[in-house]
Amino acid sequence: MGRTPSLSSDTAADDPLGSLLAHPALWRGRSLARTDTHSTGYPTLDEALPGGGWPANGLSEILSLHPGLGELRLLMPLLVRFGQQPSARWVAWIAPPFEPYAPALAGAGVPLERQLVVRTDEPLWALEQAIESGACATVLGWLKSRPGEALQRSLRRLQLAAQRQRTPVFLFREVAAAQCASPAELRLELHFRVGGARLQLLKSRGGRRGAFDIEWSVASGALHGTP
Amino acid sequence: MARRERAASVRRAFSAPGFEPASSATAPSSATAPSSVDARRRAAQQARAIADLPPVLDSLFDEVLESWLALQLPPSQATPEMLGRLGTLAYRYTSRVSLEADAVLLEVQGSVRLFGGLQALCAQLLERCRAAGLEPRWALAPTPLAALVLARAGRNIMVRARDRLMGELAPLPVESLAWSAETLARLDSLGVRTLGALLRLPRAGFAKRFGKEALLALDRLSGATAEPRRGFLPREHFHLRSEPTFELISQAAILQHVAPLLDQLEQFLRTRQCGVDLLKLRLAHRAGRFTRLDVRLAAADVSAERFATVLSEQLARLALPAAVIDCELRSGVLQPFIAHSDSLWRPAEHGGAIGRESPALIERLRARLGSEAVYGLCLVPQHRPEIAWRVAEPALDAPSPCTAEALYHVSTLRRPLWLLRQPAALPCAVSALHWIAGPERIETGWWDGQDVARDYYVVREPRGAELWVYRERLPPHTWWWHGVFG
């Protein structure tokens, strides 16, 4: 809403603020914050995120209590789409908590030859190398915050590198990290909900906040029945 | 006639539009595109170097078939190793290089057009010699022997025409032929002191007194007879040792000391249009101890700068036990190398492909984290979950060797996105789990000793994470946690 010019006199009469906001010379912060985005593949999520998707150049943080709440499923449509791009580039997995399971990735349609797994104790260094190289379509990194470690400056470096190389970068962090400021473009907190997930928007360009639910599409060939 | 036609057609082929001989000679030598300022400075430098050269003595009438350039080293420098280096350097300009006891001879007529003229070629070659710390005496002549004689006499001249060669040779002393002392003494007693006088002697009488060999040498000198020469073959492995004048204790000092070796390696590789993906550096300490360092690159490369980057990452990780007193660099097997063009766009921008960035990233990561820490993924057609995939060498271009059978399995079964390396104990009590799907029985592998008999379930633990767990079919029916639906 907001910027569609409706200059007819009757609207101006009964809603002066609306008419003022509708003036084409007036720009609001929210509309200015339009950024390049990649569609998430989930219509509800696209609608809720500013710009209609994941930020295309910069950091996005996904905070969750522990792995297994659907943090990867959130990104699957994006990874599939990057896999279909004609110019082959890596999807780098920096310091993942478990092994990315190849059969499941292949089953979801993610091309395995473009996945690059990096095991390291210094994920920040590896993240920066991967982003700066320009050889990655996207970079996924798992950060464990150690007590007393100030990540903010490192994250700022990553954010600048991602903007420079126009790479979407996803950082998976613990919920406790929400207490600290972050230069990320987007911060989401992931909560469990039966059959889907509840996403809390902590920070976004344009200042939109709030919580919304998304449903998982049930994986094909799911087995039914319980013991 | 036929030769002339062929030469003309070759010339036409090289002067096709888009082919610029002068620039193509310099462009491949630098990995990055030079800025225009650099290019201009280099052009000015080259112009100055050409201006320093003597004029080419050319003939309007004779067709030039061969031009031999002799590079002669002073006795103090003329070791086999130095000659080999000079030969390697010359190999960049022509494939017809041959070695003498104190000199290197190369036939450059075939490369003249490619390098933008004879003078430009000579200027560039001499500049490279100077950069490599060599100050050869040189001369250019239509026959190899004449070039050698002129160079030994210290006449830095360029003679292209055969009819003008005699005039240049005539005043030289006969000693410049490097014949035996006895022969020279006999010539002296005949009153023959210069090459001109020598060449004027009657042939039959000369052959009778000095032998047919000497006459043949004179014919070769003047070009009356062709002189076949044994070609120089460059070495196929790079191996160079360098002893610093003081002990190296810091990584930076080692890197600085190794840098010239890497430069030489690059030159060595470029003459062969080859690259290497393995470098071996041996650092010697006192008391016969060594530190060995293997530098592996994801793809064969030639650039010294690139080698230095990867090497510095590895050196940074290295804890030196003692000061370094000697460095030795060896190359791995040479591999054919095809140079990439640098792109105007950033990698993958505007649909451009990534070329060098991808191996560079993997090298950098591996240099610091170790080679096992960076890997790709690959499917294996197996039912057992832990061996249904394996670690693969990251290769962006190659489609993963994934069979139709393996793909069939993955598209029909529900598998978790995360797998635990080793099945672990359940994170909570079995009674607290919420059952979502299962069981899926996997009972296979009895033939290779790694048999499994498991019932897999998809469950939700109290905190909400979806897990993949299984129960052993055999007693004691233990429960294991094997995956996470991320």
Interface residues (C-beta under 8 A of the other chain):
Chain A: L65 H66 P67 G68 L69 G70 E71 L72 R73 M76 P86 S87 A88 R89 W90 P96 P97 F98 E99 P100 Y101 A102 P103 A104 L105 A106 G107 A108 P111 L112 E113 R114 Q115 L116 V117 V118 R119 T120 W125 A126 Q129 A130 S133 G134 A135 C136 A137 Q165 R166 H191 F192 R193 A219 S220 G221 A222 L223 H224 G225 T226 P227
Chain B: R346 P347 A348 E349 G351 G352 A353 I354 E357 S358 A360 L361 I362 R364 L365 R368 L369 E372 A373 V374 Y375 G376 L377 C378 L379 P385 A388 W389 R390 A392 P394 A395 L396 D397 A398 P399 S400 C402 A406 L407 H409 V410 S411 T412 L413 R414 R415 P416 L417 W418 L419 L420 R421 W435 I436 A437 G438 P439 E440 Y457 V458 E461 R463 G464 A465 E466 L467 G483 V484 F485 G486
